[in-house]
Every structure is written in C-alpha cells, then in structure tokens.
Amino acid sequence: MFARYAYAPNALGYCGPPLGATLRDGSVDEVRRAAATFSGAWPYLRVLSELTGIADPLDYRLVESYWLGGGVGAELDPQAFVDALLGIIGPQAGRYWSHLTADLAQEAAGNHCFHVFGVYPWTRFLGRGIDEHPLSVLDNCRIAWGTVVSRAGDLVEVSCRKLLWDGRALTLSEPAVRPLDVWADGYSAVPDVAVGDEVAVHWGRLCGRLSPEQVRALAASTERQLRVTSRRLAPV
C-alpha cells in the first residue's frame, strides 16, 4: 500500500529521492528500504509506530491510517504527535518552514492530509494573488476519492470532488467527472478497475480501490483538515 500511494509523486519527482521503478517493481525488502528514504511520509510512520506501539512502521494498519486518515492513528493526542513529529523533521526545516512550531497541534492529525495542508507550506501562499498554483498543488497532493462511472479501454472517467478556495475557506466542489488513465509509465495499481469501483487518486493517478469504510475515513479526515486549515487562513 505504501508503494501504490507513493509511486505517483515519486515518479513525477515531487516526493522522495529518485527511485526509478523501485516502488513499482521492487521486492518487499527493496520497498522497505525505499520507504525509509521519504522525508515526508516516513517520519509520520515512525511516530505512528512509536505512539501506537505497533513495531513495524510499514504495518498495513499504520500505512492505511497515514494515507487515508482514521484507523489506529485517529485517536492519538495531537500535541504528543506534533512534538514527536517535529523532533524528527524540525532539524531539517529551512526558512520556508518556519511555521513548523508546536502551534500546529491545533491542526495536527497523524495522516497525509495534515502533512499536505498543515506541514507543507502551500496553504501559506493562498490569498497572495497567486492562488491557482498552490491550489493545484494542494488538490493533486491530497488523496482524493471518487467513483468510476465509465471505462473505455485504458481510460476511465471518475466522478470526484475538486478543491476550492474562495479567499476565506477551503472546500470541496460538487462531484464532477474527471478522465484518468488506467496505466501510466507501464504501471497500473488497479488494472482491472471497473465501473462502480470507489478509487483513490494521487497526483492524477489511480492508486487503489477503496472500501466504503476507507471512503468514509478519507472523507472525514479531509473535511476535518479543510475545516481547521480554513480557520487558520480566514481573514481576521
């Protein structure tokens, strides 16, 4: 699961070191070694492991909770989580990351959505007259979900919601159809994807099917993060 969700941003050069086809074709041991090189996701998995007592940072329960929200990480104390996380990533922070302080506990959650909206700097660029680019990055970087409504060959149409910014708050649009390729770079996480499937999308690529419980967890964690982020961004 780690490899399927991390592959698209890594292949596009946005996340993790250059790994070539490791996440796509590598053995379990190779993927394990590769995962530990991610300066974003890996610290979260380490902290989730420490705070839940689940020894393996790549235990499915931790990886699922990180990418989708909910699950074993949902009830962790935000302050304890932020303190442990900043203990790892804080020393690496440069001048663009001066927002990485204990105040983030007000927004914190042990999942990727918090990383996108709270830890990454992109929400801090909204409202400065250059909204289109940071909004696009945020929308692509978050894990989106949707329903496959058609498939023709290796092209599917997925009904999903888009990230919106009105100058005061981040919200999600009403569902709209979006075309996506089943295969990219000779790889597909769900080659047999079919109409009616609920799927996860990361950087414009399919990365897995979602159960109804996973959809609910992802929707809840996303909506919560948009709410607390909007509270920070709202004009005084």
Secondary structure, DSSP 8 states (H G I E B T S, - for coil): -HHHHHHHHHHTTSSSS--TTHHHH--HHHHHHHHTT-TTHHHHHHHHHHHHT-S-TT-HHHHHHHHH--GGGTTS-HHHHHHHHHHHHGGG--GGGTT-SGGGGGT--SSHHHIIIIISSGGGGTTTT--HHHHHHHHHHS-EEEEEEEEETTEEEEEE--EEE-SS-EEE---EEEEEES-BTTB-S-TT--TT-EEEEETTEEEEE--HHHHHHHHHHHHHHHHHHHHHHS--
